[in-house]
Amino acid sequence: MIWGFLRDLLSGVNKYSTGIGRIWVAVVFIFRLLVYVAAAENIWKYEHDEFECNIKQPGCENVCFDHFFPVSHIRLWALQLIMVSTPSLLVVFHVAYRENREKHHNQKLYRSPGEIDGGLLCTYLISIILKTGFEVVFLVLFYKLYNGFKVPRLVTCDIRPCPSTVDCYISKPTEKMIFLYLLVATSCLCIVLNLSELSYLIFKYSIKCYLKRYIKKHQ
C-alpha cells in the first residue's frame, strides 16, 4: 500500500514539476522504488538468518548482528524513500488548495492552479530544500551507522555473551555491495538534480523579477 501511494504521489507531482523535476521523479521511480521492490528487498530479506558466527554460544550471534547492523539496511532505505518523497505532498496540497479556492469563489483566480509562481513557487522551493536535506541526512546516517559505504565479508566480534573474539560472516556481500553503491549513487544523483532545479528556479524568477522592474522603471 505504501509503494502504491508513493507511485501515485510521484505521478501527481510529475504534472506540476519542471523538466529537471520530472527527471528526479523518473530517477526515484525507476532506480529507487522499482529497484527496491524488485531486487534489493529480497537480497536483505533474510539477512539475520544468514548471518553466521563460528560459535554457537546462545545470544552471541544476535548481539553481534545487532552491533554491526543496528538498523536494517532495507528498513532504512524504505524510510529514506518515504521521507524524500513526502515533501512533494506540499506541492500537491497547494495546487489542491488553489483549485478548491477557485471552485469556492466560482471564478478564475489563477492563470493555472498548477503553474509555479507566487506562493506555489515558495512551496515548491521548500519541498526541494526538504528533499535535499533528507537525502543528505540519510547519507550521513548510513555512513555513521555502518562505518562507511561497504559490506565486509567478515567481521570480528568480542561483545558479551561471546566468550572470546569470534568471526561472523555476512551472506552475499558482493551482491549487497553492488546494490548499496547503486542506491548511494542514485541518492547523490537526486541531490544534484534537486540543487540544479533549485538553482534553475531561483535564477529564472530572479531574472523575471529584474525584467519586470526594468520595464516598469522605463515605462
N, C-alpha and C positions, 0 to 999 in steps of 0.2 A: 504493500500500500504506500509506503514511504517513497519507493522508487517511482511508482506511478504518479504520485503527487509531484515529485521533482521534475519528472518528464513533462507533465502538463504545465508546471510553473515555467520551465525553461522555454517551452513552446510559446507561452503567453508573452514572456518578456521579449522574445525574439521580434515581435511585432513593433515594439517601441524602441528597439536598440539602434545604434549607429552601425556602420559597416564593421568597425572593429568589435563592437559589442556582439554582433552576430557570429563573428569568428570565435569569440570567447564562448558563446553558447554552444557552438559546434564542438569545440575542444572539450568542454566539460561533459557534453552528452556522449561523444564518441570515445574519447581517450580516457575518461574517468568513470562515468556512470556505466557504460557498456562493458569496459574492461573489468571494472569492479564486480559487476553482477555475473558476467560470463566466465571469468577466469580467476581473478585474484581471490575472490571469496572462497572458492573451492580449494585453492592452494593452502590457505591458512585455516581451513575448516577444522582440521584435527591436529593443530599444532601442539596442543598439550599432550594428547595421546601419543604423538610421535616423538616427543621429547624424551630421550633416554639417557640415563646416567649409569655408570659402570658399578653401581652399588644398589642394593635393594633395601637399604635402611628405611624403615617406614617414615614418611614425611620429608625425607631428604630431597627427593625428586621434585615434589611440589614446592618446597621452599626455594630451590634453585631456579625453577621455572619462573616463580613469582619475582625473584630477584632480577633475572635477565629480561623478563617480559612483564614489567609492572602493569602495562596496559596492552591489550591485544592490538597488533598492527591493524587488523581488519576492522576492529571497532573504532579505532582512532581515525582511520580513513573514512569510515562511514560518517562519523561525527563531523570530520572536516568537510566532506562533500555536502552535508546538510547545511553547515554553518556558512559556507561560501556561496550557497545558492539562495538562501532565505533573504539576504538583503535586497534581492531583486523584487521581493514582495512589496517593498516600499513603492517602487515604480508602478506596479500593478494596482496597488491600493489608491495611489494618487490619480491615476488615469480613471479608475472606477469612481473616485470622488468627483472628478470633473464631469464625467458622463451623467452621474446622478444629479449634480448641480444644474446642468443644462436641462435635464428632464424635469426637475423641480420648478425651475423658472420658465420652462416651456419656451425657451429661446436660445439662439446660438450665442454662447458666451466666449467660445474659443474657435480659432480657425480650424483646429483639430485637437480633440482631447488628448491624443497620443503624441502630439508634436512637442519636442523637447525645447521648452522655452519657459521663461518666468519661474514660477515656483516648482514646476516639474523638472526644470534644469537643476535646481538646487537638490531636489530629492534624488535625481539621477547621479549627481556628483557624490552625494553622501553614500549612496549604495555602492558606488565604485570604491570609495575610500574604505568602507566597511569590508568589502570583499577582499581588497588588498591586505588590510590589516589582519583578517582571519587567516589568509594564506601564509603570511609571514609568521604569525603566532604559532601556527601548527607546524611549520617547517622547523622553527626553533625548538618546539616541544618534542618533535621527533628526534632531533639531533641530541637534545639533552637526555631524553629517556633512554635512548639506545646507544649512546656514546658514538654518534656518527651514523652515516647512512650506509650501513653494512650489515650483512648477515653472516656471522662466523660459522665455520663448520663445527668447531669445538670450543667449549667454554669450560673453565675450571671454577669449582665452587667449594668453599670451605665454611659454609654457614651452618650453624646448628639447626637440626639434629644430625647433620652429616658428621660421622666420626673423624673424618680426615678430608684432605683435599681430593675431590672426585672430579672425573671428567664427564661432561654431559655433551651429548651430540644432538644437533639440530637437523631435522629431516629436510631434504631437498633445498639446501642452502643456495645453490646456484640459481635454481628456478625462482626462489624467493627474492634473490638479489636482483635479478633481471626486472621483475615487476616492481620492486622497490625503486630502482633507478628510473623506470618508466613513469611511475606516479610522482616522484620527486621532480623529474624533468617537466612533466605536464603542469605541476604546481608552479614551477618557475616560469613556464611559458604563460600561464594565466596571469601571473604578477606583471610580466612585461606587457601583455595585452591590456591589462587594467590601467597601468601607468601611461601607456600610449593613448588609450581612449580618454583618460583624464586630461592629459596634455593637449590633445586634439580639441576637446570641448572647451577648455579654458582659452586656448589660442583663438578658436573660431569665434566665440562670443565676445572676447576682448576686442578683436578686430571689428566685429559687428557694432559694438557699443562705440568704438572710436569713430567709425564711419558715420554713425548717426549723429554724434556730437559735432563732427566736422561739417556735415551737410547743414545741420541746424545753425551752426555758427555762421556759415557763409550765406545762408538764406537771410 
